[in-house]
Amino acid sequence: MLSALGYASVMAALLGAVIMAIAGFRTGLTRSGNELTATIARRASYFAFAAMTAAMLVMEVALLTHDFSVEYVASVGSRETPTYYTAISLWSSLDGSILFWGWILAGYGALFAFTRRREWGVPGPKVGRDGGLAAGLRMTPVVTAVIGCVGIFFYELLAGPANPFGLVDPAPANGPGPNPLLQNHPLMGLHPPMLYFGFVGMTVPFAFAIAGLLIGNIEARWLRDARRWTIAAWAFLSMGIIGGGWWSYEVLGWGGAWAWDPVENASFLPWLTATAFLHSAMVQERRGMLKTWNLTLMISTFLLVLFGTFLTRSGIIDSVHAFAEGAIGPIFFGFIALVLITSLVLIGWRANRLHAPGQIEGAVSRESAFVLNNLLLVGFTFTVLLGTVFPLIVEAINGDRISVGAPYFDMVASPIGLALLFLMGVGPALPWRRASGEKIRKTFRLGVLLSILSAIV
């Protein structure tokens, strides 16, 4: 009974995501869009969230009542597991984590549609309140449609190779329970959810970037909204990384809060590019610069989120964080390739609209400090990514298993970290456009003297 109800809820969410995509694109990209299609797209996002919430509740009921006829419960449940760890074992294994991911994605889609409910518009002239086409923003329905497209991918996984609601007949009397490492610290209930809220939240800025490219609106006026969503997701991701460091320090006996584990790195990579975007977005808002750069950072952050998910769920790495090898690894890789190719095609298509009128007027200015900050963050991202995937590349080429350990990462992280720390103090004190020598002396005289004194002490 619970298996059928849960699976039906997932299929309903898939239907809602399909309607979101079709109605959203029709509203924002075609002349046939109208108030009806806008309403359908918005309500479809609510429907998808309600359906995924039902699927989540069904799974929680199955876990807490020890219904071992549900395949996921039979694989991670146990009558001996404490209730707290039984409830949060939802995200302790592959299929349940995808279910949790899909629920958060549906929540973000519904929240976006609700917060922008007064800004749904369709192309066409304004003809008043008599049922005709209303003038308004086209960005909102297209962003909703892109979120719906991402939802289609994840809900199809839940309906197919990652289905947690499979039926076990006959049902076993008991199950193995979660991995012992996942039921020995209360942060199990905080660290993974914070990471998921951060990871999945990066879908909304990505949707803004794709929607902007589709409708040809590559302007700063929608960048502020994308930046707000990025800040929220970035904050969740930061809390998730900090919670994971605390957990590993206390439980795993690494002798520290960070070990440059491949999956740790996978969570760190999108955090770096999201941090870079939060800085460079201010430059575009203030000076009209870095359009292509900001779009690239938004898209890259989402791609790195997918890459991190692929690493965790493909079985190609050995890590305490990684799930067992599953069938969805190649599917994830294909989705990453599709997103990358589509993004490159759209950027190439809109190349004529990506010209930024602003430019750096002085080598010593706030925008130049932000650009240098971005280069350091992206360079940091590349070096961490290289160290993470290099062993995989070597093994794929000649079958040799090698490892890139902490000494490499520490060697590249220390100078970049010190440079970023310096820019954190200097950058906000610099003026926009250009700074005169006299202005620099007045601004930094006290700070330099205090720094010298501190160094001597």
C-alpha positions in Angstrom: 0.0 0.0 0.0 2.7 2.5 1.0 4.8 1.5 -2.0 2.0 2.2 -4.4 1.1 5.5 -2.7 4.7 6.7 -2.7 5.3 5.8 -6.3 2.0 7.5 -7.4 3.1 10.6 -5.6 6.4 10.6 -7.5 4.6 10.2 -10.8 2.3 13.1 -9.9 5.4 15.3 -9.2 6.8 14.3 -12.6 3.6 15.3 -14.3 3.7 18.6 -12.4 7.2 19.3 -13.6 6.3 18.5 -17.2 3.4 21.0 -17.0 5.7 23.6 -15.4 8.1 23.3 -18.3 5.6 23.4 -21.1 3.3 26.1 -19.7 6.3 28.2 -18.4 8.1 28.1 -21.8 4.8 28.8 -23.6 4.1 31.8 -21.4 7.5 33.4 -21.5 8.8 32.5 -25.0 5.9 32.4 -27.3 3.1 34.8 -28.4 0.5 32.2 -27.6 1.1 32.5 -23.9 -1.7 34.1 -21.9 -2.9 34.5 -18.3 -4.2 30.9 -18.3 -0.8 29.4 -19.2 0.9 31.5 -16.6 -1.5 30.4 -14.0 -1.1 26.7 -15.0 2.7 27.0 -14.8 2.5 28.6 -11.3 0.0 26.1 -9.9 1.9 23.2 -11.4 4.9 24.2 -9.3 2.6 24.0 -6.2 1.2 20.7 -7.3 4.7 19.2 -7.8 5.7 20.3 -4.3 2.6 18.9 -2.8 3.2 15.6 -4.6 6.8 15.4 -3.4 5.8 16.3 0.1 3.3 13.4 0.0 6.1 11.0 -1.2 8.4 12.2 1.6 5.7 11.7 4.2 4.9 8.2 2.9 8.6 7.3 3.1 8.9 8.6 6.7 5.8 6.6 7.7 7.3 3.5 6.1 10.6 4.1 8.0 9.0 4.8 11.4 6.5 1.9 11.2 9.2 -0.5 9.9 7.3 -1.4 6.8 9.9 -3.7 5.2 7.8 -4.3 2.2 9.1 -1.0 0.9 12.4 -1.6 -0.8 14.2 1.4 0.7 13.1 0.5 4.3 14.3 -3.1 3.8 17.7 -1.8 2.8 18.3 0.8 5.5 15.7 0.1 8.2 16.1 -1.8 11.4 13.9 -2.3 14.5 16.9 -1.8 16.7 17.8 1.7 15.3 16.8 4.6 17.5 13.8 6.6 16.3 15.9 9.7 15.6 18.3 7.9 13.3 15.4 5.9 11.8 13.7 9.1 10.7 16.8 10.7 9.3 17.9 7.5 7.5 15.8 9.0 4.7 19.0 10.5 3.3 21.4 7.8 4.5 21.4 5.9 1.2 21.2 6.5 -2.5 17.5 6.3 -3.4 16.3 8.1 -0.3 18.8 10.9 -0.8 17.5 11.4 -4.4 13.9 11.5 -2.9 15.0 14.2 -0.4 16.8 16.1 -3.2 13.6 16.0 -5.3 11.5 17.3 -2.5 13.8 20.2 -1.8 13.9 21.0 -5.6 10.1 21.0 -5.7 10.1 23.3 -2.6 12.4 25.8 -4.3 10.3 25.8 -7.4 7.1 26.4 -5.4 8.7 29.1 -3.3 10.1 30.9 -6.3 6.6 30.9 -8.0 4.9 32.1 -4.8 7.4 34.9 -4.1 7.1 36.1 -7.7 3.3 35.6 -8.0 2.7 39.3 -8.7 5.3 39.4 -11.4 4.0 36.7 -13.8 3.5 38.3 -17.2 3.1 37.3 -20.8 4.4 38.8 -24.0 2.0 41.1 -25.7 0.3 44.4 -25.3 -1.6 45.5 -22.2 -5.3 45.7 -22.8 -6.7 46.2 -19.4 -8.6 44.0 -17.0 -11.0 42.4 -19.5 -9.1 39.1 -19.8 -6.7 40.2 -22.5 -2.9 39.7 -22.4 -1.1 41.5 -19.6 2.2 43.1 -20.0 4.8 42.0 -17.5 8.0 40.2 -16.9 8.8 37.2 -19.0 11.7 36.1 -16.8 9.5 34.5 -14.0 7.7 31.9 -16.1 10.8 30.9 -18.0 12.8 30.5 -14.8 9.9 28.3 -13.5 10.1 26.2 -16.7 13.9 25.6 -16.4 13.4 24.5 -12.7 10.7 22.2 -14.1 13.1 20.7 -16.6 15.6 20.0 -13.8 12.7 18.5 -11.9 11.8 16.2 -14.8 15.3 14.7 -14.7 15.2 14.0 -10.9 11.7 12.7 -10.8 12.4 10.4 -13.7 15.3 9.0 -11.7 12.9 8.4 -8.8 10.4 6.8 -11.1 13.1 4.5 -12.6 16.6 3.5 -11.5 16.5 5.3 -8.2 12.9 4.3 -7.2 12.9 4.0 -3.4 9.3 2.6 -3.4 9.9 -0.8 -4.9 7.9 -3.6 -3.4 9.6 -6.4 -1.5 7.5 -9.6 -1.4 7.8 -11.4 0.9 8.8 -8.6 3.3 11.7 -9.5 5.6 11.2 -9.4 9.4 14.0 -6.9 9.9 16.7 -4.9 8.0 20.4 -4.1 8.3 19.9 -0.5 9.5 21.9 2.5 8.4 25.7 2.5 8.1 27.0 2.7 11.7 29.0 5.8 10.9 25.7 7.5 10.1 24.0 6.8 13.4 26.6 7.9 16.0 26.3 11.7 16.0 23.3 14.0 16.0 24.9 16.1 13.2 23.6 13.4 10.9 20.3 15.3 11.1 21.9 18.7 10.2 25.0 18.3 8.0 23.4 16.4 5.0 20.2 18.5 4.9 22.1 21.8 4.9 24.3 20.5 2.1 21.2 19.5 0.1 19.5 22.8 0.6 22.7 24.5 -0.6 23.2 22.2 -3.5 19.6 22.2 -4.8 19.3 26.0 -4.1 21.9 26.6 -6.8 19.3 25.5 -9.3 17.4 28.8 -9.1 20.4 31.0 -10.1 21.2 28.5 -12.9 17.6 28.8 -14.0 17.9 32.6 -14.0 21.0 32.4 -16.2 19.4 30.0 -18.7 16.2 32.0 -18.8 18.1 35.2 -19.4 19.9 33.6 -22.3 16.6 32.2 -23.8 14.8 35.5 -23.7 17.8 37.7 -24.5 17.6 39.7 -21.3 21.2 39.7 -20.0 20.8 42.7 -17.8 21.6 43.6 -14.2 17.9 44.2 -13.3 17.3 40.5 -12.8 20.8 39.9 -11.4 19.7 41.2 -7.9 17.1 38.5 -7.6 19.5 35.8 -8.7 22.0 37.0 -6.2 19.5 36.8 -3.3 18.7 33.2 -4.1 22.5 32.5 -4.4 23.1 34.0 -1.0 20.5 31.8 0.6 21.9 28.6 -1.1 25.4 29.7 -0.3 24.5 30.1 3.4 23.0 26.7 3.6 26.0 25.2 1.8 28.4 27.0 4.2 26.5 25.6 7.2 26.6 22.1 5.7 30.4 22.3 5.1 31.0 23.6 8.6 28.8 20.9 10.2 30.6 18.3 8.2 33.9 19.5 9.4 32.7 19.4 13.0 31.3 15.9 12.5 34.5 14.6 10.9 36.6 16.1 13.7 34.6 14.4 16.4 33.7 11.1 14.8 36.1 10.1 12.1 39.3 10.7 13.9 41.0 12.6 11.1 42.8 14.8 13.5 41.2 17.9 12.0 38.1 19.3 10.5 39.1 18.9 6.8 40.9 16.0 5.1 40.6 17.0 1.4 38.5 13.9 0.9 37.1 13.8 -2.7 33.5 14.3 -1.7 34.5 17.0 0.7 36.1 18.7 -2.3 33.0 18.2 -4.3 31.0 20.2 -1.8 33.7 22.9 -1.7 33.9 23.4 -5.5 30.4 25.0 -6.0 30.9 27.0 -2.8 34.0 28.6 -4.4 32.3 29.5 -7.7 29.2 30.7 -5.8 31.4 33.0 -3.7 33.0 34.3 -6.8 29.6 35.1 -8.3 28.4 36.9 -5.2 31.4 39.3 -5.5 31.3 39.8 -9.3 27.5 40.3 -9.3 28.1 43.5 -7.4 30.5 44.7 -10.1 27.8 44.1 -12.8 25.1 45.9 -10.8 27.3 48.9 -10.1 29.4 49.2 -13.3 27.6 47.1 -15.9 30.6 44.8 -16.4 31.2 41.0 -16.4 28.0 39.8 -18.0 29.5 36.7 -19.6 31.6 36.0 -16.5 28.6 36.1 -14.2 26.5 33.8 -16.4 29.5 31.4 -16.6 29.8 31.4 -12.8 26.1 30.7 -12.3 26.1 27.9 -14.8 29.4 26.5 -13.6 28.2 26.4 -10.0 25.2 24.2 -11.0 27.4 22.0 -13.1 29.8 21.5 -10.1 26.8 20.6 -8.0 25.9 17.9 -10.5 29.5 16.8 -10.7 29.6 16.4 -6.9 26.4 14.4 -7.0 27.8 12.3 -9.7 31.0 11.6 -7.7 28.9 10.6 -4.6 26.5 8.3 -6.4 28.5 6.8 -9.3 30.7 4.5 -7.2 33.9 5.7 -8.9 35.5 6.9 -5.7 36.1 5.3 -2.3 35.0 7.7 0.4 33.2 7.5 3.7 30.7 10.0 2.1 30.1 8.0 -1.0 27.0 5.8 -1.6 27.4 2.3 -3.0 27.7 2.0 -6.7 24.4 2.5 -8.4 23.0 2.6 -11.9 22.4 6.3 -12.0 26.1 7.3 -12.4 26.1 7.2 -16.2 22.7 8.9 -16.3 24.1 11.8 -14.2 27.1 12.1 -16.4 24.8 12.3 -19.4 22.7 15.0 -17.8 25.9 17.0 -16.9 27.0 16.8 -20.6 23.5 17.9 -21.7 23.5 20.9 -19.4 27.1 21.9 -20.4 26.4 21.6 -24.2 23.1 23.5 -23.9 24.7 26.3 -21.9 27.5 26.7 -24.4 25.1 26.8 -27.3 23.0 29.4 -25.6 26.0 31.6 -24.7 27.2 31.4 -28.3 23.7 32.2 -29.6 23.5 35.3 -27.4 27.1 36.4 -27.8 26.0 39.6 -29.5 24.1 40.6 -26.4 26.8 39.8 -23.9 28.9 42.9 -24.5 29.4 44.8 -21.3 29.6 48.6 -21.6 31.6 49.2 -18.5 35.3 48.7 -18.1 38.0 48.9 -15.5 39.2 52.5 -15.4 42.0 52.1 -12.8 44.3 49.3 -11.7 43.7 50.3 -8.1 39.9 50.3 -7.6 37.2 48.2 -6.0 36.2 46.5 -9.3 39.8 45.5 -10.0 40.0 44.0 -6.5 36.8 42.1 -7.2 38.1 40.8 -10.5 41.3 39.7 -8.8 39.3 38.1 -6.1 37.3 36.2 -8.7 40.4 35.0 -10.5 41.9 33.7 -7.3 38.6 31.8 -6.4 38.3 30.3 -9.9 42.0 29.4 -9.8 41.4 27.7 -6.4 38.4 25.9 -7.9 40.5 24.6 -10.8 43.4 23.4 -8.6 41.0 21.5 -6.3 39.1 20.1 -9.2 42.3 18.9 -10.8 43.6 17.2 -7.7 40.2 15.5 -7.2 39.7 14.1 -10.7 43.4 13.5 -11.6 43.5 10.0 -9.9 40.3 9.1 -11.8 41.7 10.2 -15.1 44.9 8.2 -14.6 43.0 5.1 -13.6 40.7 5.4 -16.6 43.7 5.7 -19.0 46.1 3.0 -17.7 44.4 1.3 -14.8 46.8 2.6 -12.1 45.3 3.7 -8.8 47.0 6.8 -7.4 46.0 9.3 -4.8 46.5 13.1 -4.5 46.7 13.8 -0.8 46.6 16.7 1.6 50.2 18.0 0.9 49.2 19.0 -2.7 46.0 20.8 -1.6 47.7 22.5 1.3 50.5 23.7 -1.0 48.0 25.4 -3.4 45.4 26.5 -0.8 47.8 28.4 1.5 49.0 31.1 -0.9 45.6 31.5 -2.5 43.9 31.7 0.9 46.4 34.4 2.2 45.9 36.4 -1.0 42.1 36.2 -0.6 42.4 37.2 3.1 44.4 40.3 2.0 41.8 41.3 -0.6 39.0 40.9 2.0 40.6 43.7 4.0 41.8 45.9 1.1 39.0 45.5 -1.5 36.0 47.0 0.4 38.2 50.0 1.4 39.0 51.0 -2.2 36.7 53.4 -4.2 34.9 52.5 -7.4 36.4 53.5 -10.8 39.9 54.6 -9.6 41.8 55.6 -6.5 44.3 58.5 -6.3 47.6 58.1 -4.4 46.5 60.6 -1.8 43.2 58.7 -1.2 45.1 55.4 -0.8 47.5 56.9 1.7 44.7 58.3 3.8 42.6 55.1 3.6 45.4 52.6 4.5 47.8 54.6 6.6 46.3 53.5 9.9 45.7 49.9 8.8 49.3 49.5 7.6 50.7 50.9 10.9 48.5 48.6 12.9 49.5 45.6 10.8 53.2 46.4 11.3 52.7 46.7 15.0 50.8 43.5 15.2 53.5 41.6 13.2 56.2 43.0 15.6 54.2 42.0 18.7 
